[in-house]
Amino acid sequence: MSSVQGTKKPIDIGFERTCDCPPNHINCLTAREWIQHQIAVWEFYYEKRDIRDKKVHPAVFPIALPAKCIGLFTHRGELILDPFVGSGTTLVAAQDLGRNAVGFDLKSEYVDIANKRVESGEKGDTRQVAFCEEAHDIPKYLEEETVSLVVTSPPYANLLNRRRRNKSKRGNLRRDEHYLTVQQYSANPRDLGTMDVQVYAEAIGRIFAGIRPLLKERGHCVINVSDYWWENRRVPAHVYVIQALQQAGYELRNTIVWDRRNIVNRAGIFGWPSNYITLTTTFEYILHFWNPE
């Protein structure tokens, strides 16, 4: 399926529960399954279907991440939204779990990859589709109060908008094929990955303010974001995102740490012996909000 552009009308996609769960349950999990999710430090592993090649996409998360969020905050048959769909990992997770899903991205190449990934998956009674469109325009596509969960990993402001020096890698491993390259999503000035963090936060706030009417009452929103270093200063990107979402009317429910140590191999040494600097690649934030009554 090629990228779909210019439809400018609500998408015909399911959004109602197809399970038999009691109305007050927020998911289809059993009590035994629920207890496995209580710890606020999460760890994930990549599988064969995951895209790891940075030439395909410079920043991907494992299928297990959106799958866990979808399992926690939705029921079978409900609708998932990823406003920065990238390579389509959220759509793949939704397909696996019997949820409908729609994703949007500025870059048509990513949209094509996302749609091809779900086309190759197992077909069921649900639909997963990506559109080439700006996140600000998502309300033109979806009816209000139809989305149960927004789960996404937006660009981390201008983190990638510089030449890679691979400082998180050890010595002789730094000069790999990506050394001194700029692995930016695009040069489009509307791309969040080109923005200073304050401008980025304002844009995030406007985007999610537009998305909020699409969410069901107490619908959930999960955002994966990382802090980063810029010109020798720590940029607390997750704080900017929290403030932007709260100003847009969302309520922060949980702050979760994604422990990435298991996927960081042979890390370099930062700051020794005079300046203590934590290795940012070893953890990221998963911020959980909902749309209050």
Secondary structure, DSSP 8 states (H G I E B T S, - for coil): ---B----S------S--S---TT-SSS--HHHHHTT-SSEE-----TTS---TTT-SS---THHHHHHHHHH--TT-EEEETT-TT-HHHHHHHHTT-EEEEEES-HHHHHHHHHHHHTS---S--EEEEE--GGGGGGTS-TT-EEEEEE----TTTTSS----TTB-GGGSSSTTTT----S---TTSGGGS-HHHHHHHHHHHHHHHGGGEEEEEEEEEEE--EEETTEEE-HHHHHHHHHHHTT-EEEEEEEEE-GGG--SB---STTT-----GGGEEEEEEEE---
